[in-house]
């Protein structure tokens, strides 16, 4: 049986940081959640995501949080 991967509704990027917005539909309607990650390549050259951020990442997270909030507001109103 094939496993279907859940993909984000959208992914926003700022510098080396990304924000993924996830759409979940349930009994109470559509809900959105946002995750933040810093992609990097491991020693084997495979892409991984880190949830650890340095001081230089924080401005990008602030920008992405505002963009994610606006994206969710725009799409929740539909």
C-alpha positions as a Markdown table, in Angstrom:
| # | Residue | x | y | z |
|---|---|---|---|---|
| 1 | Unk | 0.0 | 0.0 | 0.0 |
| 2 | Unk | 1.4 | 3.4 | -1.0 |
| 3 | Unk | 1.8 | 6.1 | 1.6 |
| 4 | Unk | 0.6 | 9.5 | 0.6 |
| 5 | Unk | 2.7 | 12.3 | 2.0 |
| 6 | Unk | 0.8 | 15.3 | 3.4 |
| 7 | Unk | 2.1 | 18.4 | 1.6 |
| 8 | Unk | 1.8 | 21.9 | 2.9 |
| 9 | Unk | -0.8 | 24.3 | 1.4 |
| 10 | Unk | 2.1 | 26.7 | 0.7 |
| 11 | Unk | 5.7 | 27.3 | 1.6 |
| 12 | Unk | 7.1 | 30.8 | 2.1 |
| 13 | Unk | 10.8 | 31.6 | 2.1 |
| 14 | Unk | 13.0 | 34.4 | 3.5 |
| 15 | Unk | 16.7 | 34.1 | 3.4 |
| 16 | Unk | 17.6 | 30.6 | 4.5 |
| 17 | Unk | 14.4 | 30.0 | 6.4 |
| 18 | Unk | 11.1 | 28.5 | 5.3 |
| 19 | Unk | 7.6 | 28.6 | 6.7 |
| 20 | Unk | 5.2 | 25.8 | 5.7 |
| 21 | Unk | 1.5 | 26.4 | 6.1 |
| 22 | Unk | -0.5 | 23.2 | 6.7 |
| 23 | Unk | -4.2 | 23.0 | 6.0 |
| 24 | Unk | -6.2 | 20.6 | 8.2 |
| 25 | Unk | -9.9 | 20.0 | 7.7 |
| 26 | Unk | -12.0 | 18.6 | 10.5 |
| 27 | Unk | -15.4 | 18.8 | 12.1 |
| 28 | Unk | -14.9 | 22.5 | 13.0 |
| 29 | Unk | -13.9 | 23.4 | 9.5 |
| 30 | Unk | -10.5 | 24.3 | 8.0 |
| 31 | Unk | -7.6 | 25.0 | 10.4 |
| 32 | Unk | -4.1 | 26.2 | 9.4 |
| 33 | Unk | -0.8 | 25.6 | 11.2 |
| 34 | Unk | 2.6 | 27.0 | 10.4 |
| 35 | Unk | 6.0 | 25.3 | 10.9 |
| 36 | Unk | 9.4 | 27.0 | 10.5 |
| 37 | Unk | 12.5 | 25.3 | 9.4 |
| 38 | Unk | 16.1 | 26.0 | 8.4 |
| 39 | Unk | 17.0 | 23.6 | 5.5 |
| 40 | Unk | 20.6 | 22.2 | 5.4 |
| 41 | Unk | 22.5 | 19.4 | 3.7 |
| 42 | Unk | 23.9 | 16.7 | 6.0 |
| 43 | Unk | 27.3 | 15.0 | 5.6 |
| 44 | Unk | 25.9 | 12.7 | 3.0 |
| 45 | Unk | 24.5 | 15.6 | 0.9 |
| 46 | Unk | 20.9 | 14.9 | 1.9 |
| 47 | Unk | 18.5 | 17.8 | 2.6 |
| 48 | Unk | 17.3 | 18.0 | 6.2 |
| 49 | Unk | 15.3 | 20.6 | 8.2 |
| 50 | Unk | 16.4 | 22.0 | 11.5 |
| 51 | Unk | 14.1 | 23.6 | 14.0 |
| 52 | Unk | 17.0 | 25.3 | 15.7 |
| 53 | Unk | 17.6 | 28.9 | 14.8 |
| 54 | Unk | 20.5 | 31.3 | 15.4 |
| 55 | Unk | 20.2 | 35.0 | 16.1 |
| 56 | Unk | 20.7 | 35.8 | 12.4 |
| 57 | Unk | 17.6 | 33.7 | 11.6 |
| 58 | Unk | 15.2 | 35.5 | 13.9 |
| 59 | Unk | 14.5 | 38.5 | 11.5 |
| 60 | Unk | 13.5 | 36.1 | 8.7 |
| 61 | Unk | 11.2 | 34.2 | 11.1 |
| 62 | Unk | 9.6 | 37.5 | 12.1 |
| 63 | Unk | 9.0 | 38.4 | 8.4 |
| 64 | Unk | 7.7 | 34.9 | 7.6 |
| 65 | Unk | 5.4 | 34.9 | 10.6 |
| 66 | Unk | 3.7 | 38.1 | 9.4 |
| 67 | Unk | 3.5 | 36.7 | 5.8 |
| 68 | Unk | 2.0 | 33.4 | 7.1 |
| 69 | Unk | -0.5 | 35.3 | 9.2 |
| 70 | Unk | -1.6 | 37.3 | 6.1 |
| 71 | Unk | -1.7 | 34.2 | 3.9 |
| 72 | Unk | -3.9 | 32.3 | 6.4 |
| 73 | Unk | -6.2 | 35.3 | 6.8 |
| 74 | Unk | -6.6 | 35.6 | 3.0 |
| 75 | Unk | -7.4 | 31.9 | 2.6 |
| 76 | Unk | -9.5 | 31.4 | 5.7 |
| 77 | Unk | -11.9 | 34.2 | 4.4 |
| 78 | Unk | -12.6 | 32.1 | 1.2 |
